[in-house]
Amino acid sequence: MRVEPEPVVVELREDGRRVLRTETLLVLALSLGASGVSALISFIGSLTKPGGLKDQAATLNGSYAPGRPWLDLAWQLFGIATALVPVLLVAHLLTREGAPGLRVLGFDRTRPGPDLARGALVAAGIGSAGLAFYLAARATGFNLTVVPEALPDVWWKFPVLILSAVQNSVVEEVIVLAYLLRRLGQLGWSPTAALLASSLLRGSYHLYQGIGGFIGNMVMGVVFVLAYRRWGRVGPLVVAHALLDIVAFGGYALLAGKVGWLPTP
């Protein structure tokens, strides 16, 4: 049975649309919209640096205080916690709107079984295709060498990588997928235009990885938008994204330098 996200039936006046436009831009400026600009600047830097893209590296989880593990851990946890603040802001704004917070987006614990099953299915499909696309993009010089983790070998390494993966998934799927689609729908955007906006934004803040990172994540964005519209819940996509990142971070930590097919700097 096809289930669409809860429609917004209230027609907004121009002043109401202006408020929503400003709110949406501010939320993006505090989160992944700013990351998109940062990624563009980083990509320009990589293009203008001597050598090909594949000879350069993009590190996703690095040390903040090399040689000082407890201070490093404090910075890691601080970074993860503060990155989630825009999600709390979205929950607050939705509550002020009269909606039941993030629950209106399908981010809750009411359907853990279906959310986990659907998320695992999506992750399995995208993960294998995504790895193949990354290897091809890097081999042809369209992508930097992605280093999912470069943390020291300390006891908190894998717990922090898991927390980082969950944080990434919650921020991206709640804001760039569910929240943005809801707001663009309220502003009168067509479903196609909203899909393109969400997918392009997702690709933009992965541009620091290269053209391959931009295209691959934009395609992933299209798939996630279609799945969200079908299921009416962002929960499965949060699960899928978290599983993808956990496997990528943990797999790299375990396999880097031990298998020939996995690129390293």
Wavefront OBJ file of the C-alpha trace (Angstrom):
o trace
v 0.000 0.000 0.000
v 1.431 3.383 -0.995
v 1.566 5.878 1.868
v 2.451 9.514 1.316
v 3.795 11.828 4.042
v 1.121 13.847 5.785
v 0.026 16.568 3.347
v -0.058 20.214 4.281
v -3.450 21.552 3.280
v -3.313 25.054 4.745
v -2.787 27.654 2.028
v -0.212 30.162 3.210
v -0.452 33.864 2.594
v 2.604 35.706 1.260
v 3.745 36.780 4.733
v 3.499 33.161 5.914
v 5.529 31.952 2.928
v 8.129 34.613 3.613
v 8.499 33.400 7.190
v 8.866 29.782 6.045
v 11.422 30.714 3.391
v 13.487 32.595 5.957
v 13.194 29.755 8.474
v 14.279 27.160 5.923
v 17.262 29.212 4.773
v 18.364 29.779 8.367
v 18.118 26.075 9.232
v 20.173 25.196 6.158
v 22.690 27.970 6.886
v 23.230 26.478 10.328
v 23.640 22.946 8.996
v 24.092 21.279 5.624
v 23.622 24.324 3.425
v 26.753 25.773 4.992
v 28.452 22.403 4.516
v 27.621 22.618 0.807
v 29.420 25.962 0.488
v 32.367 24.606 2.473
v 32.535 21.530 0.238
v 32.538 23.704 -2.887
v 35.457 25.777 -1.588
v 37.308 22.578 -0.658
v 36.682 21.116 -4.117
v 38.015 24.251 -5.826
v 41.102 23.954 -3.652
v 41.575 20.336 -4.692
v 41.132 21.162 -8.393
v 43.707 23.928 -8.261
v 46.229 21.897 -6.283
v 49.047 20.226 -8.263
v 48.354 16.563 -8.974
v 45.188 14.638 -9.794
v 42.188 14.277 -7.525
v 42.878 10.608 -6.811
v 46.308 11.579 -5.446
v 44.626 13.713 -2.778
v 42.701 12.490 0.263
v 39.468 13.518 1.984
v 39.391 12.413 5.617
v 35.951 12.040 7.196
v 36.789 11.212 10.821
v 40.173 12.452 11.966
v 41.859 13.238 15.251
v 41.333 16.641 16.890
v 44.173 16.244 19.379
v 46.816 13.763 18.179
v 48.698 12.130 21.024
v 46.163 13.277 23.625
v 43.407 10.609 23.562
v 41.214 11.967 26.375
v 41.198 15.488 24.953
v 40.591 13.999 21.520
v 37.612 12.053 22.873
v 36.172 15.205 24.423
v 36.414 17.036 21.093
v 34.898 14.088 19.216
v 31.865 13.955 21.520
v 31.512 17.731 21.481
v 31.490 17.761 17.687
v 28.894 14.995 17.475
v 26.613 16.637 20.038
v 26.740 20.144 18.544
v 26.105 18.797 15.039
v 22.715 17.540 16.272
v 21.549 20.982 17.462
v 19.938 21.898 14.082
v 17.822 18.729 14.379
v 16.584 19.923 17.775
v 15.837 23.285 16.182
v 13.778 21.567 13.482
v 11.848 19.648 16.148
v 11.141 22.932 17.958
v 9.988 24.685 14.782
v 7.679 21.821 13.867
v 6.181 21.875 17.361
v 5.539 25.623 17.094
v 3.837 24.934 13.765
v 1.394 22.678 15.609
v 2.866 19.391 14.394
v 3.979 16.679 16.867
v 7.670 17.469 16.437
v 9.809 15.009 14.491
v 7.051 12.429 14.722
v 5.263 14.142 11.842
v 8.289 13.265 9.691
v 8.208 9.616 10.755
v 11.196 9.866 13.069
v 10.037 8.041 16.188
v 9.992 4.583 17.777
v 6.469 3.556 16.830
v 7.531 1.107 14.068
v 11.036 -0.165 14.905
v 10.706 -3.493 13.090
v 9.620 -2.190 9.666
v 12.003 0.764 9.923
v 14.983 -1.515 10.604
v 14.014 -4.003 7.891
v 13.448 -1.377 5.230
v 16.582 0.497 6.231
v 18.719 -2.636 6.012
v 17.285 -3.436 2.568
v 18.031 0.056 1.241
v 21.530 0.020 2.748
v 22.334 -3.336 1.146
v 21.311 -2.114 -2.305
v 22.953 1.293 -2.157
v 26.081 0.127 -0.329
v 27.252 -2.332 -2.973
v 26.456 -0.009 -5.876
v 28.005 2.960 -4.078
v 31.295 1.190 -3.421
v 31.593 0.128 -7.052
v 30.830 3.662 -8.228
v 33.408 5.161 -5.848
v 36.152 2.799 -7.006
v 35.359 3.552 -10.652
v 35.213 7.326 -10.064
v 38.548 7.312 -8.265
v 40.202 5.119 -10.884
v 39.144 7.534 -13.642
v 40.370 10.568 -11.684
v 36.999 12.066 -10.784
v 37.272 11.478 -7.048
v 39.660 12.034 -4.191
v 40.775 9.066 -2.125
v 38.180 8.952 0.656
v 39.587 8.102 4.077
v 36.519 7.256 6.214
v 38.526 7.279 9.431
v 41.985 8.222 10.663
v 41.486 7.938 14.402
v 44.135 6.632 16.792
v 43.926 3.006 17.913
v 42.333 3.662 21.296
v 39.441 2.016 23.143
v 36.879 4.616 22.086
v 37.647 4.444 18.355
v 34.769 2.221 17.217
v 32.150 3.666 19.624
v 32.954 7.159 18.302
v 32.761 5.967 14.697
v 29.312 4.476 15.372
v 28.138 7.672 17.069
v 29.477 9.713 14.166
v 27.598 7.513 11.696
v 24.337 7.885 13.617
v 24.821 11.646 13.916
v 25.426 11.966 10.166
v 22.333 9.961 9.339
v 20.014 11.821 11.708
v 21.159 15.278 10.600
v 21.090 14.563 6.888
v 17.847 12.632 6.658
v 15.828 14.751 9.064
v 16.927 18.081 7.569
v 17.782 17.497 3.889
v 15.148 14.847 3.291
v 12.081 15.095 5.509
v 12.154 18.679 6.794
v 13.180 20.244 3.481
v 10.556 18.333 1.494
v 7.882 19.372 3.986
v 8.834 23.026 3.823
v 9.165 23.109 0.034
v 5.742 21.480 -0.234
v 4.281 24.161 2.016
v 5.915 26.806 -0.160
v 4.199 25.429 -3.249
v 7.113 23.665 -4.921
v 6.212 20.809 -7.243
v 7.216 17.270 -6.182
v 9.801 17.128 -8.971
v 11.365 20.477 -8.056
v 11.521 19.491 -4.378
v 13.147 16.158 -5.271
v 15.785 17.928 -7.353
v 16.476 20.512 -4.641
v 16.928 17.885 -1.927
v 19.105 15.679 -4.131
v 21.290 18.538 -5.377
v 21.807 19.759 -1.827
v 22.833 16.260 -0.730
v 25.307 16.067 -3.576
v 26.674 19.558 -2.908
v 27.944 18.929 0.602
v 29.753 15.796 -0.622
v 31.550 17.721 -3.362
v 34.721 17.843 -1.248
v 35.141 14.166 -2.237
v 35.138 15.061 -5.940
v 32.736 14.785 -8.867
v 32.078 11.129 -8.020
v 31.010 12.025 -4.491
v 28.669 14.708 -5.833
v 27.004 12.478 -8.448
v 26.823 9.375 -6.256
v 25.180 11.182 -3.364
v 22.812 13.055 -5.656
v 21.582 9.714 -7.036
v 21.282 8.413 -3.482
v 19.208 11.502 -2.699
v 16.755 10.702 -5.485
v 16.342 7.141 -4.181
v 15.815 8.367 -0.631
v 13.214 10.947 -1.661
v 11.231 8.325 -3.583
v 11.430 5.887 -0.654
v 10.365 8.573 1.823
v 7.362 9.500 -0.274
v 6.355 5.880 -0.601
v 6.684 4.969 3.081
v 5.779 8.312 4.639
v 8.530 7.845 7.245
v 12.093 9.079 7.457
v 12.994 6.445 10.058
v 13.970 3.734 7.544
v 16.234 6.169 5.697
v 17.959 7.196 8.926
v 18.587 3.496 9.583
v 19.864 2.941 6.040
v 22.240 5.901 6.177
v 23.538 4.902 9.612
v 24.234 1.342 8.440
v 26.032 2.611 5.330
v 28.305 4.860 7.380
v 28.934 2.287 10.114
v 30.052 -0.263 7.528
v 32.144 2.322 5.675
v 33.864 3.664 8.816
v 34.321 0.314 10.542
v 35.204 -1.552 7.372
v 37.922 0.924 6.493
v 39.342 0.755 10.017
v 39.566 -3.021 9.779
v 40.643 -3.449 6.144
v 42.762 -0.427 5.181
v 46.234 -1.542 4.187
v 45.245 -5.225 4.368
v 43.393 -5.638 1.064
v 44.582 -4.469 -2.306
v 41.259 -3.252 -3.696
v 40.651 -0.610 -0.984
v 42.398 2.679 -1.876
v 44.467 4.374 0.825
v 46.479 7.638 0.702
l 1 2 3 4 5 6 7 8 9 10 11 12 13 14 15 16 17 18 19 20 21 22 23 24 25 26 27 28 29 30 31 32 33 34 35 36 37 38 39 40 41 42 43 44 45 46 47 48 49 50 51 52 53 54 55 56 57 58 59 60 61 62 63 64 65 66 67 68 69 70 71 72 73 74 75 76 77 78 79 80 81 82 83 84 85 86 87 88 89 90 91 92 93 94 95 96 97 98 99 100 101 102 103 104 105 106 107 108 109 110 111 112 113 114 115 116 117 118 119 120 121 122 123 124 125 126 127 128 129 130 131 132 133 134 135 136 137 138 139 140 141 142 143 144 145 146 147 148 149 150 151 152 153 154 155 156 157 158 159 160 161 162 163 164 165 166 167 168 169 170 171 172 173 174 175 176 177 178 179 180 181 182 183 184 185 186 187 188 189 190 191 192 193 194 195 196 197 198 199 200 201 202 203 204 205 206 207 208 209 210 211 212 213 214 215 216 217 218 219 220 221 222 223 224 225 226 227 228 229 230 231 232 233 234 235 236 237 238 239 240 241 242 243 244 245 246 247 248 249 250 251 252 253 254 255 256 257 258 259 260 261 262 263 264 265
